[in-house]
Amino acid sequence: MLSVLRTTWPLLLGVMLLMVGNGMQGTLLGIRGALEGIGTYKMSVVMSAYFAGFLLGSHFTPQLIARVGHVRVFAALGSLISAVLILYPAVPDWIAWSAMRVVIGFSFSGVYITAESWLNASVGNRMRGQALSAYMIVQMIGIISGQALMNVGDPGGYLLFVIPSVLVSVAFTPILLSVAPAPEFAEVRRLDFRKLFAVSPLGVVAMFLMGGVFSALFGMVSVWGTAAGLSVRQISIFVGAIYLGGLVAQYPIGWISDRMDRRKLILQVAVIGAGAMFAAALLAPGFWTLVGLGAVIGGVANPLYGLLIAYTNDYLDKTDMAGASGGLLFVNGVGAITGPPVTGWLMERTGSSGFFLYVAILMTLIALYAGWRILRAPGRAGAFPASFAVVSPSATALAVEAVLDSGEGGKASRSA
């Protein structure tokens, strides 16, 4: 790992600073929206716009890179991110914020694609697995650190918007000054949807539902916290607990998944997540109990993302894995766009508990569908499983493909 850090530290440092900035702006905007008198449903549209932009960026960024190259795309998108972060407090209007969130989602998607392709090119095949593991870890560390920085200023002022803007700007310095040459870029193409669904109905349906889970947890949590009357410090602690739970639980759940029927594990972790969220919605627990429940949902939601990719790949030829990961991430993105508006609608009708209720319903649907698939095809799973890959929900299809290529999974052609 030390040799990986010696060769990739500029990229990893840049990615961590990017994630600090992105983690701050996601939490901060929900709090500032309440201070500006923007309603819950309107804020849910604002939050949804990020995921729409991210989806657009994953589609169009490869074309931009092909036309003008990595460096120009990287610099242009970085400038847009910094500009938008500064403009948020200057234009406190939900329609303007929605447009800005589309731009910032598009830009972050492009930046991730560029950084991930650069990382892949900067290490050899032997170290790629370690480099990508380090990449996923620094992403989580960056977002958790961003929550700590939420407490250094007043969300009603400008300072907390200036900090992520500066961090994002500084993040490009080590990346652009890296000695690693700009890599050749090969776009990851999605597997035909009908083929993907035929291979893994559970993978497609559950990944769509997980899009709603992630967009609620990582887009609407600050809106919920403000509606529930939490302080900035409490909101930042709760968000940090979600990410910390995901960081801690990834490897244990991944280890277990390589040793049992993945569908049963998908069902079990979904039940745990649903139970935690129903408890938060119905029992009105105290703050620190909520923090524990947040760590639980983060600890099952993040690994479930990689678990669904691994399960789908269990029944694919290695040559189809990259296309399948691209297809699954597209399905996840579509689900993410719908999550915040539905969450906002529920919160307006049921109160702040609607946030937890929405996540609980989605996790219950995943568990029910996994159970139905087990009953429908009891002998289908576990024949020749591929290796579980630790994947962050913010990673693009390019990173997922590299993770799969670096693993020991991908055994040849399997029968579904």
Secondary structure as the mmCIF struct_conf table of DSSP 4:
data_model
#
loop_
_struct_conf.conf_type_id
_struct_conf.id
_struct_conf.beg_label_comp_id
_struct_conf.beg_label_asym_id
_struct_conf.beg_label_seq_id
_struct_conf.end_label_comp_id
_struct_conf.end_label_asym_id
_struct_conf.end_label_seq_id
HELX_RH_AL_P HELX_RH_AL_P1 LEU A 2 LEU A 35
TURN_TY1_P TURN_TY1_P1 GLU A 36 GLY A 37
HELX_RH_AL_P HELX_RH_AL_P2 THR A 40 VAL A 68
HELX_RH_AL_P HELX_RH_AL_P3 HIS A 70 LEU A 87
HELX_RH_3T_P HELX_RH_3T_P1 TYR A 88 ALA A 90
BEND BEND1 VAL A 91 VAL A 91
HELX_RH_AL_P HELX_RH_AL_P4 TRP A 94 SER A 122
BEND BEND2 VAL A 123 VAL A 123
HELX_RH_AL_P HELX_RH_AL_P5 ASN A 125 LEU A 149
TURN_TY1_P TURN_TY1_P2 MET A 150 ASN A 151
BEND BEND3 VAL A 152 GLY A 153
TURN_TY1_P TURN_TY1_P3 PRO A 155 GLY A 156
BEND BEND4 GLY A 157 TYR A 158
HELX_RH_AL_P HELX_RH_AL_P6 LEU A 159 LEU A 176
TURN_TY1_P TURN_TY1_P4 LEU A 177 LEU A 177
BEND BEND5 VAL A 179 ALA A 180
HELX_LH_PP_P HELX_LH_PP_P1 PRO A 181 GLU A 184
HELX_LH_PP_P HELX_LH_PP_P2 GLU A 187 ASP A 192
HELX_RH_AL_P HELX_RH_AL_P7 PHE A 193 VAL A 199
HELX_RH_AL_P HELX_RH_AL_P8 PRO A 201 GLY A 219
BEND BEND6 MET A 220 MET A 220
HELX_RH_AL_P HELX_RH_AL_P9 VAL A 221 ALA A 227
TURN_TY1_P TURN_TY1_P5 ALA A 228 GLY A 229
HELX_RH_AL_P HELX_RH_AL_P10 VAL A 232 SER A 257
TURN_TY1_P TURN_TY1_P6 ASP A 258 ARG A 259
BEND BEND7 MET A 260 MET A 260
HELX_RH_AL_P HELX_RH_AL_P11 ARG A 262 LEU A 282
BEND BEND8 LEU A 283 LEU A 283
HELX_RH_AL_P HELX_RH_AL_P12 PHE A 287 ASN A 313
TURN_TY1_P TURN_TY1_P7 ASP A 314 TYR A 315
BEND BEND9 LEU A 316 LEU A 316
HELX_RH_AL_P HELX_RH_AL_P13 LYS A 318 THR A 350
TURN_TY1_P TURN_TY1_P8 SER A 352 SER A 353
HELX_RH_AL_P HELX_RH_AL_P14 GLY A 354 ARG A 376
BEND BEND10 ALA A 377 ALA A 377
TURN_TY1_P TURN_TY1_P9 PRO A 378 GLY A 379
BEND BEND11 ARG A 380 PHE A 384
HELX_LH_PP_P HELX_LH_PP_P3 PRO A 385 PHE A 388
TURN_TY1_P TURN_TY1_P10 PRO A 393 SER A 394
HELX_RH_AL_P HELX_RH_AL_P15 ALA A 397 SER A 406
BEND BEND12 GLY A 407 GLU A 408
BEND BEND13 ALA A 412 ALA A 412
#
